[in-house]
Amino acid sequence: MEALDVLLLFIPLFFGMAILAAVASERVVYRSGVVGPVPSLLLVLPVLFYGLYTVGMRPLAAGNDTARYVMTYGNLDGFRSAFITGVTYFGNTELLWWPLQSVLKPMLSIRGWLIANFVLVFGSAFLYYRLEAKAYKLSAGIFALVFMTFFLVYSGNIMRQALAIPIGALGFGMFMRRRYLLAAVLALLSIGLHWSLIVILVLPLLKLPIFKKNFVYVLVPVSAAALSPFSVEIVGWVVNILGLPEISSKFDLYFAGGRQSHVAAIWMTANFWICSTVSLAFLFFCKPDQYESQSLHKYVLLFLTLILLGVENADFSERYLPFILFVLPLMIGALVDRIRLPAVAKNLVFFGFFLSLAMLVFTAASSQYTLGYSL
C-alpha cells in the first residue's frame, strides 16, 4: 500500500467533509434538518472507500496482529478444527471467531477476507447507529465518522474485537429496549467473537432504579478512577466469581503475570484523553433524563468506568478504549446540539472535530505502522 495512494484518498475525503459542513443549509447531522439520502451518501461513501483501501487493502505483513491473522486464516482446514487452529496459530480462545471464518475461507481469498471483514464491521456499525441515533435526533449517517477515529486503525489490527463491538453494542441497545431474546443472541455472539464483551453480562444491573438518577452517571466513573489502585483486587474478585479458565488466563496475563505493556502509561496516549474527556462531558452536560432513551448513557457509563478503573493497568484500560471511540460521533453530536449556534456553525463545529481527529489518526506513527504505510 503506497503512502501516496492513501494521501490521494484522504485529501478529497478531508476537503469533501469540510465543504459539506460549510455549505449545508440545514443541520445534516441532525434528523430535524434535511437528512436525505444525498447528504448521507456524501458522508458515508467516501469514508467507506477510504476504509476499504486503508484497512481492506493493507499489506499482509502490516504491523501488529495482521500477519498472525493472515497466517491463521491460511491454515484453517474446516469448521471442526477451526477453534484448535486458532489456538495453535493465533493463541486466542474465543469459541466462534475462527469457526465462523472457516465458513468464509472456501469463498474468499486472504485479501477478499480482509475486505469482507471491514465491510461487516462497517455494516454492523450502521445497524447500531440506525437504532441509537433516533433517541438523540441525530442522523444515522454519522456512523461513518467512527472510521475517522482511531477505530479505523483498530479495525485493521484487533479484527475480532472490531467486529464484536458493534454487535455487542446493538445487543446492548436491544436489551435497553426490552427486546431480550434478540439482545441475548447478539450478546452471546459478541462474546463468542471476543472475550472483552463478557462485561455486557452486567446489563441487568444497569436497569436498577439507582440509574434513573443523573448524578450517578458522573459519580460512578469518578469513583472508579479513585479505586484504580485496587483494580487488581477488584478485577480478580470478579474473575473468581465468573470461574471461566479463559478469563482467568487473561487476568493472569494482564494483571498477575508482570506483562510489559506496549503502552507505557495509558494517560500518556491521545486516545485516553479523547475518550475520557468527551465521555465525562457527555455524561455531565447531556443529562440522561432529557432523552427518550438512556441506552447510550449506560453504555458510556459502563465502558468509561472500566477504562478509569484500569488506568493503573495500561493493557486493561486500552482494551476498552475502542468501545468509547465507537460511539464518539453520537456523543459529539449530542454535545454540539446543546451549543446555541446557527445550523451551519454547528455543522462546522461537529465536522471540524472529526476532521481534526482524522488528521491526527492519519499522521500518527501507530496508524502508519499498523496499516502499513509511511508518510
DRENLODREN-784449 format. One record per residue (C-alpha): residue number from 1; x, y, z; residue in one letter. Coordinates in nm, 4 decimals. Example, Ala and Ser with C-alpha at 12.3 -4.5 7.8 and 13.67 -1.06 7.14 Angstrom:
BEGIN
NODE  keza         u         v         w  nudo
NODE     1    1.2300   -0.4500    0.7800     A
NODE     2    1.3670   -0.1060    0.7140     S
***
This chain:
BEGIN
NODE  keza         u         v         w  nudo
NODE     1    0.0000    0.0000    0.0000     M
NODE     2    0.1610    0.3231   -0.1170     E
NODE     3    0.1536    0.6275    0.1088     A
NODE     4    0.0719    0.8469   -0.1933     L
NODE     5   -0.2415    0.6426   -0.2673     D
NODE     6   -0.3568    0.6776    0.0930     V
NODE     7   -0.2907    1.0509    0.0769     L
NODE     8   -0.4788    1.0880   -0.2535     L
NODE     9   -0.7807    0.9215   -0.0929     L
NODE    10   -0.7535    1.1213    0.2289     F
NODE    11   -0.7279    1.4703    0.0743     I
NODE    12   -1.0638    1.4683   -0.1110     P
NODE    13   -1.2234    1.2985    0.1890     L
NODE    14   -1.0939    1.5748    0.4155     F
NODE    15   -1.1994    1.8664    0.1957     F
NODE    16   -1.5246    1.6990    0.0933     G
NODE    17   -1.6327    1.6816    0.4548     M
NODE    18   -1.5264    2.0421    0.5101     A
NODE    19   -1.7331    2.1605    0.2118     I
NODE    20   -2.0321    1.9517    0.3222     L
NODE    21   -2.0172    2.1143    0.6647     A
NODE    22   -1.9782    2.4684    0.5340     A
NODE    23   -2.2436    2.4789    0.2601     V
NODE    24   -2.5168    2.2789    0.4309     A
NODE    25   -2.8264    2.4945    0.4666     S
NODE    26   -2.9684    2.2630    0.7308     E
NODE    27   -2.8166    2.0561    1.0079     R
NODE    28   -2.7094    1.7489    0.8120     V
NODE    29   -2.6015    1.5894    1.1365     V
NODE    30   -2.9490    1.6105    1.2858     Y
NODE    31   -3.2778    1.4461    1.1962     R
NODE    32   -3.4617    1.7761    1.2346     S
NODE    33   -3.2735    1.9081    0.9323     G
NODE    34   -3.2607    1.7836    0.5756     V
NODE    35   -3.1125    1.4388    0.6251     V
NODE    36   -3.1992    1.2782    0.2963     G
NODE    37   -3.0023    1.0156    0.1056     P
NODE    38   -2.7739    1.2648   -0.0710     V
NODE    39   -2.6061    1.4159    0.2418     P
NODE    40   -2.5794    1.0683    0.3952     S
NODE    41   -2.4141    0.9220    0.0857     L
NODE    42   -2.1780    1.2190    0.0591     L
NODE    43   -2.0660    1.1346    0.4094     L
NODE    44   -2.0738    0.7543    0.4019     V
NODE    45   -1.9331    0.6571    0.0620     L
NODE    46   -1.6009    0.8471    0.0790     P
NODE    47   -1.5328    0.7058    0.4274     V
NODE    48   -1.6233    0.3549    0.3072     L
NODE    49   -1.3804    0.3733    0.0149     F
NODE    50   -1.1096    0.5190    0.2376     Y
NODE    51   -1.1589    0.2391    0.4909     G
NODE    52   -1.1692   -0.0305    0.2243     L
NODE    53   -0.8316    0.0835    0.0977     Y
NODE    54   -0.6520    0.1550    0.4238     T
NODE    55   -0.7881   -0.1475    0.6141     V
NODE    56   -0.9009   -0.3941    0.3484     G
NODE    57   -0.6009   -0.3402    0.1209     M
NODE    58   -0.3352   -0.3067    0.3905     R
NODE    59   -0.0181   -0.5117    0.3366     P
NODE    60   -0.0451   -0.8703    0.4550     L
NODE    61    0.2693   -0.8109    0.6603     A
NODE    62    0.1442   -0.4862    0.8196     A
NODE    63    0.2365   -0.4221    1.1809     G
NODE    64    0.0898   -0.5706    1.4979     N
NODE    65   -0.1613   -0.8561    1.4510     D
NODE    66   -0.2297   -0.8561    1.0756     T
NODE    67    0.0378   -1.1123    0.9900     A
NODE    68   -0.0858   -1.3548    1.2578     R
NODE    69   -0.4455   -1.3198    1.1391     Y
NODE    70   -0.3355   -1.3891    0.7823     V
NODE    71   -0.1253   -1.6890    0.8867     M
NODE    72   -0.4075   -1.8401    1.0932     T
NODE    73   -0.6667   -1.7853    0.8202     Y
NODE    74   -0.4329   -1.9545    0.5730     G
NODE    75   -0.4093   -2.2611    0.7982     N
NODE    76   -0.7838   -2.3068    0.8510     L
NODE    77   -0.8919   -2.6510    0.7374     D
NODE    78   -1.2618   -2.6825    0.8043     G
NODE    79   -1.5161   -2.5857    1.0680     F
NODE    80   -1.4437   -2.8648    1.3166     R
NODE    81   -1.0737   -2.7925    1.3524     S
NODE    82   -1.1002   -2.4120    1.3279     A
NODE    83   -1.1017   -2.3482    1.7030     F
NODE    84   -0.7861   -2.5574    1.7594     I
NODE    85   -0.6212   -2.3905    1.4604     T
NODE    86   -0.6926   -2.0500    1.6172     G
NODE    87   -0.5455   -2.1570    1.9500     V
NODE    88   -0.2376   -2.3041    1.7806     T
NODE    89   -0.1506   -2.0261    1.5382     Y
NODE    90   -0.3037   -1.7129    1.6900     F
NODE    91   -0.3398   -1.8037    2.0547     G
NODE    92   -0.6956   -1.6818    2.1135     N
NODE    93   -0.9643   -1.8944    2.2771     T
NODE    94   -1.2893   -1.7298    2.1626     E
NODE    95   -1.5327   -2.0015    2.0615     L
NODE    96   -1.6820   -1.8511    1.7467     L
NODE    97   -1.4270   -1.6343    1.5660     W
NODE    98   -1.2212   -1.8894    1.3737     W
NODE    99   -1.5066   -2.1379    1.3178     P
NODE   100   -1.7051   -1.8572    1.1512     L
NODE   101   -1.4014   -1.7528    0.9452     Q
NODE   102   -1.3608   -2.1141    0.8317     S
NODE   103   -1.7042   -2.0882    0.6693     V
NODE   104   -1.5804   -1.7923    0.4626     L
NODE   105   -1.2477   -1.9453    0.3622     K
NODE   106   -1.3723   -2.1596    0.0697     P
NODE   107   -1.5279   -1.8461   -0.0815     M
NODE   108   -1.2719   -1.5748   -0.0038     L
NODE   109   -0.9026   -1.5292   -0.0640     S
NODE   110   -0.6979   -1.3697    0.2121     I
NODE   111   -0.7404   -1.0267    0.0525     R
NODE   112   -1.1109   -1.0817    0.0000     G
NODE   113   -1.1399   -1.1907    0.3628     W
NODE   114   -0.9771   -0.8706    0.4924     L
NODE   115   -1.2099   -0.6610    0.2765     I
NODE   116   -1.5175   -0.8612    0.3791     A
NODE   117   -1.4347   -0.8232    0.7480     N
NODE   118   -1.4143   -0.4456    0.7158     F
NODE   119   -1.7466   -0.4395    0.5306     V
NODE   120   -1.9027   -0.6445    0.8121     L
NODE   121   -1.7701   -0.4024    1.0758     V
NODE   122   -1.8883   -0.1034    0.8705     F
NODE   123   -2.2352   -0.2506    0.8179     G
NODE   124   -2.2722   -0.3564    1.1820     S
NODE   125   -2.1841   -0.0027    1.2905     A
NODE   126   -2.4622    0.1313    1.0693     F
NODE   127   -2.7179   -0.1062    1.2236     L
NODE   128   -2.6288    0.0165    1.5720     Y
NODE   129   -2.6446    0.3833    1.4737     Y
NODE   130   -2.9774    0.3339    1.2997     R
NODE   131   -3.1130    0.2106    1.6317     L
NODE   132   -2.9435    0.4532    1.8703     E
NODE   133   -2.9249    0.7842    1.6800     A
NODE   134   -3.3016    0.8388    1.6904     K
NODE   135   -3.3061    0.8999    2.0647     A
NODE   136   -3.0686    1.1948    2.0184     Y
NODE   137   -3.2339    1.3256    1.6995     K
NODE   138   -2.9177    1.2511    1.5059     L
NODE   139   -2.8755    1.1181    1.1547     S
NODE   140   -2.7722    0.7530    1.1396     A
NODE   141   -2.5328    0.8545    0.8611     G
NODE   142   -2.2850    0.9904    1.1119     I
NODE   143   -2.1863    0.6305    1.1891     F
NODE   144   -1.9276    0.6675    0.9113     A
NODE   145   -1.7354    0.9118    1.1278     L
NODE   146   -1.6494    0.6236    1.3610     V
NODE   147   -1.3944    0.5345    1.0943     F
NODE   148   -1.2383    0.8800    1.1048     M
NODE   149   -1.1225    0.7996    1.4591     T
NODE   150   -0.8616    0.5504    1.5768     F
NODE   151   -1.1366    0.2884    1.5473     F
NODE   152   -1.0307    0.2682    1.1816     L
NODE   153   -0.6849    0.1552    1.2907     V
NODE   154   -0.8297   -0.0891    1.5421     Y
NODE   155   -1.0350   -0.2384    1.2563     S
NODE   156   -0.7079   -0.3283    1.0881     G
NODE   157   -0.5480   -0.4736    1.3994     N
NODE   158   -0.7888   -0.6130    1.6592     I
NODE   159   -1.0190   -0.7676    1.3997     M
NODE   160   -1.2102   -0.9870    1.6443     R
NODE   161   -1.2914   -0.7039    1.8798     Q
NODE   162   -1.3632   -0.4566    1.5982     A
NODE   163   -1.6491   -0.6790    1.4795     L
NODE   164   -1.7624   -0.7817    1.8266     A
NODE   165   -1.8051   -0.4216    1.9471     I
NODE   166   -2.0860   -0.3110    1.7105     P
NODE   167   -2.2636   -0.6454    1.7530     I
NODE   168   -2.2383   -0.6209    2.1316     G
NODE   169   -2.3453   -0.2548    2.1255     A
NODE   170   -2.6503   -0.3490    1.9198     L
NODE   171   -2.7336   -0.6166    2.1749     G
NODE   172   -2.6873   -0.3556    2.4487     F
NODE   173   -2.9381   -0.1266    2.2769     G
NODE   174   -3.1863   -0.4086    2.2224     M
NODE   175   -3.1699   -0.5074    2.5891     F
NODE   176   -3.2418   -0.1497    2.6985     M
NODE   177   -3.5459   -0.1534    2.4695     R
NODE   178   -3.6682   -0.4793    2.6258     R
NODE   179   -3.6052   -0.6939    2.3211     R
NODE   180   -3.4421   -0.9508    2.5417     Y
NODE   181   -3.4258   -1.2557    2.3138     L
NODE   182   -3.2517   -1.0698    2.0321     L
NODE   183   -3.0275   -0.8972    2.2873     A
NODE   184   -2.9228   -1.2336    2.4314     A
NODE   185   -2.8379   -1.3731    2.0869     V
NODE   186   -2.6308   -1.0669    1.9958     L
NODE   187   -2.4577   -1.0634    2.3348     A
NODE   188   -2.3579   -1.4296    2.3099     L
NODE   189   -2.2391   -1.3798    1.9526     L
NODE   190   -2.0238   -1.0826    2.0526     S
NODE   191   -1.8724   -1.2717    2.3484     I
NODE   192   -1.8002   -1.5630    2.1161     G
NODE   193   -1.6060   -1.3235    1.8935     L
NODE   194   -1.4072   -1.1521    2.1698     H
NODE   195   -1.3852   -1.2128    2.5440     W
NODE   196   -1.3814   -0.8390    2.6284     S
NODE   197   -1.7557   -0.8320    2.5570     L
NODE   198   -1.8260   -1.0537    2.8569     I
NODE   199   -1.8734   -0.7352    3.0596     V
NODE   200   -2.2120   -0.6792    2.8951     I
NODE   201   -2.3453   -0.9572    3.1177     L
NODE   202   -2.3842   -0.6827    3.3809     V
NODE   203   -2.6633   -0.5292    3.1710     L
NODE   204   -2.9416   -0.6307    3.4132     P
NODE   205   -2.7685   -0.4274    3.6875     L
NODE   206   -2.7953   -0.1162    3.4724     L
NODE   207   -3.1722   -0.1492    3.4916     K
NODE   208   -3.1679   -0.0847    3.8675     L
NODE   209   -3.3618    0.2255    3.9864     P
NODE   210   -3.0407    0.3987    4.1001     I
NODE   211   -2.9539    0.4579    3.7336     F
NODE   212   -3.2523    0.6879    3.6992     K
NODE   213   -3.0515    0.9470    3.8950     K
NODE   214   -2.8413    1.1811    3.6802     N
NODE   215   -2.5623    1.2240    3.9348     F
NODE   216   -2.4837    0.8502    3.9262     V
NODE   217   -2.3513    0.8794    3.5700     Y
NODE   218   -2.0680    1.1040    3.6849     V
NODE   219   -2.0190    0.9616    4.0342     L
NODE   220   -1.9559    0.6023    3.9213     V
NODE   221   -1.6701    0.6659    3.6729     P
NODE   222   -1.5061    0.9206    3.9039     V
NODE   223   -1.5238    0.6661    4.1871     S
NODE   224   -1.3740    0.4039    3.9546     A
NODE   225   -1.0769    0.6311    3.8904     A
NODE   226   -1.0291    0.6737    4.2660     A
NODE   227   -1.0366    0.2951    4.3104     L
NODE   228   -0.7904    0.2276    4.0275     S
NODE   229   -0.5007    0.1468    4.2693     P
NODE   230   -0.7113   -0.1506    4.3833     F
NODE   231   -0.8030   -0.2671    4.0314     S
NODE   232   -0.6101   -0.5954    4.0665     V
NODE   233   -0.8142   -0.6959    4.3713     E
NODE   234   -1.1461   -0.5798    4.2233     I
NODE   235   -1.0995   -0.7432    3.8840     V
NODE   236   -0.9564   -1.0566    4.0454     G
NODE   237   -1.2662   -1.0873    4.2640     W
NODE   238   -1.4958   -1.0649    3.9593     V
NODE   239   -1.2840   -1.3173    3.7660     V
NODE   240   -1.3060   -1.5638    4.0557     N
NODE   241   -1.6841   -1.5295    4.0573     I
NODE   242   -1.7035   -1.6000    3.6828     L
NODE   243   -1.4803   -1.9043    3.7182     G
NODE   244   -1.4003   -1.9245    3.3456     L
NODE   245   -1.0494   -2.0572    3.2720     P
NODE   246   -1.0196   -1.8409    2.9599     E
NODE   247   -1.0930   -1.5231    3.1569     I
NODE   248   -0.8668   -1.6345    3.4418     S
NODE   249   -0.5785   -1.6790    3.1976     S
NODE   250   -0.6345   -1.3255    3.0663     K
NODE   251   -0.6301   -1.1933    3.4226     F
NODE   252   -0.3080   -1.3794    3.4978     D
NODE   253   -0.1519   -1.2390    3.1813     L
NODE   254   -0.2516   -0.8733    3.2208     Y
NODE   255   -0.2667   -0.8309    3.5986     F
NODE   256   -0.0676   -1.1025    3.7740     A
NODE   257    0.1943   -1.2021    3.5194     G
NODE   258    0.4127   -0.8936    3.5204     G
NODE   259    0.3493   -0.8480    3.1478     R
NODE   260    0.5272   -0.5500    2.9935     Q
NODE   261    0.2675   -0.3384    2.8146     S
NODE   262    0.3340   -0.1855    2.4735     H
NODE   263    0.1680    0.1265    2.6213     V
NODE   264    0.3941    0.2865    2.8800     A
NODE   265    0.1110    0.4647    3.0619     A
NODE   266   -0.2453    0.4953    2.9382     I
NODE   267   -0.2746    0.8621    3.0424     W
NODE   268    0.0099    0.9448    2.8039     M
NODE   269   -0.1981    0.8462    2.4989     T
NODE   270   -0.4204    1.0784    2.2951     A
NODE   271   -0.6934    0.8129    2.2781     N
NODE   272   -0.7285    0.8033    2.6551     F
NODE   273   -0.7830    1.1779    2.6842     W
NODE   274   -1.0156    1.1936    2.3849     I
NODE   275   -1.2312    0.9115    2.5199     C
NODE   276   -1.2354    1.0124    2.8872     S
NODE   277   -1.2846    1.3875    2.8287     T
NODE   278   -1.5646    1.3524    2.5736     V
NODE   279   -1.7361    1.0792    2.7778     S
NODE   280   -1.7327    1.2790    3.1023     L
NODE   281   -1.8547    1.5904    2.9201     A
NODE   282   -2.1357    1.3891    2.7612     F
NODE   283   -2.2457    1.2341    3.0903     L
NODE   284   -2.2304    1.5700    3.2709     F
NODE   285   -2.3859    1.8083    3.0173     F
NODE   286   -2.6259    1.5740    2.8379     C
NODE   287   -2.8437    1.4666    3.1294     K
NODE   288   -2.9884    1.1169    3.0810     P
NODE   289   -3.3414    1.2170    3.1801     D
NODE   290   -3.3529    1.4686    2.8933     Q
NODE   291   -3.3648    1.1916    2.6313     Y
NODE   292   -3.6207    0.9283    2.5387     E
NODE   293   -3.3639    0.6544    2.5902     S
NODE   294   -3.0723    0.6261    2.8309     Q
NODE   295   -2.9127    0.3366    2.6432     S
NODE   296   -2.6136    0.5366    2.5190     L
NODE   297   -2.5583    0.6927    2.8627     H
NODE   298   -2.5478    0.3492    3.0241     K
NODE   299   -2.3171    0.2167    2.7539     Y
NODE   300   -2.0738    0.5069    2.8044     V
NODE   301   -2.1023    0.4742    3.1818     L
NODE   302   -2.0059    0.1057    3.1709     L
NODE   303   -1.7040    0.1349    2.9456     F
NODE   304   -1.5737    0.4643    3.0816     L
NODE   305   -1.5881    0.3083    3.4293     T
NODE   306   -1.3772    0.0144    3.3090     L
NODE   307   -1.1248    0.2458    3.1433     I
NODE   308   -1.0827    0.4584    3.4554     L
NODE   309   -1.0825    0.1602    3.6922     L
NODE   310   -0.7975    0.0066    3.4949     G
NODE   311   -0.5991    0.3255    3.4487     V
NODE   312   -0.3145    0.1718    3.6520     E
NODE   313   -0.3041   -0.1189    3.4051     N
NODE   314   -0.2496    0.0153    3.0545     A
NODE   315   -0.3425   -0.3060    2.8700     D
NODE   316   -0.6736   -0.3457    3.0521     F
NODE   317   -0.7695    0.0199    3.0140     S
NODE   318   -0.6702    0.0354    2.6479     E
NODE   319   -0.8762   -0.2751    2.5747     R
NODE   320   -1.1944   -0.0735    2.6343     Y
NODE   321   -1.0994    0.2487    2.4522     L
NODE   322   -1.2418    0.1228    2.1187     P
NODE   323   -1.5845    0.0863    2.2829     F
NODE   324   -1.5884    0.4597    2.3511     I
NODE   325   -1.4411    0.5537    2.0123     L
NODE   326   -1.7245    0.3565    1.8550     F
NODE   327   -1.9886    0.5949    1.9969     V
NODE   328   -1.7836    0.9159    1.9697     L
NODE   329   -1.9962    1.0649    1.6859     P
NODE   330   -2.3124    1.0178    1.8936     L
NODE   331   -2.1607    1.1896    2.1964     M
NODE   332   -2.0118    1.4780    1.9968     I
NODE   333   -2.3405    1.5209    1.8103     G
NODE   334   -2.5351    1.5436    2.1366     A
NODE   335   -2.2830    1.7847    2.2900     L
NODE   336   -2.2712    2.0153    1.9867     V
NODE   337   -2.6509    2.0253    1.9737     D
NODE   338   -2.6501    2.1883    2.3167     R
NODE   339   -2.4483    2.4839    2.1879     I
NODE   340   -2.6573    2.7844    2.0854     R
NODE   341   -2.5257    2.8374    1.7352     L
NODE   342   -2.6743    2.8634    1.3844     P
NODE   343   -2.7176    2.5357    1.1984     A
NODE   344   -2.4171    2.5818    0.9693     V
NODE   345   -2.1965    2.6763    1.2650     A
NODE   346   -2.2988    2.3546    1.4408     K
NODE   347   -2.2036    2.1605    1.1298     N
NODE   348   -1.8644    2.3278    1.1261     L
NODE   349   -1.8001    2.2520    1.4921     V
NODE   350   -1.9130    1.8909    1.4540     F
NODE   351   -1.7230    1.8146    1.1356     F
NODE   352   -1.4283    2.0272    1.2449     G
NODE   353   -1.3776    1.7989    1.5434     F
NODE   354   -1.3716    1.4873    1.3276     F
NODE   355   -1.1588    1.6447    1.0572     L
NODE   356   -0.9013    1.7353    1.3201     S
NODE   357   -0.9212    1.3870    1.4661     L
NODE   358   -0.8898    1.2330    1.1193     A
NODE   359   -0.5683    1.4300    1.0634     M
NODE   360   -0.4339    1.3048    1.3968     L
NODE   361   -0.5177    0.9453    1.3059     V
NODE   362   -0.3809    0.9748    0.9518     F
NODE   363   -0.0437    1.1136    1.0609     T
NODE   364    0.0045    0.9040    1.3779     A
NODE   365    0.3045    0.6726    1.3714     A
NODE   366    0.0939    0.3908    1.5200     S
NODE   367   -0.1573    0.4216    1.2338     S
NODE   368    0.1159    0.4071    0.9721     Q
NODE   369    0.2768    0.1040    1.1356     Y
NODE   370   -0.0491   -0.0855    1.1858     T
NODE   371   -0.1921   -0.0149    0.8389     L
NODE   372    0.1394   -0.0447    0.6582     G
NODE   373    0.2018    0.2959    0.5028     Y
NODE   374    0.4646    0.5596    0.5638     S
NODE   375    0.4395    0.9376    0.5207     L
***
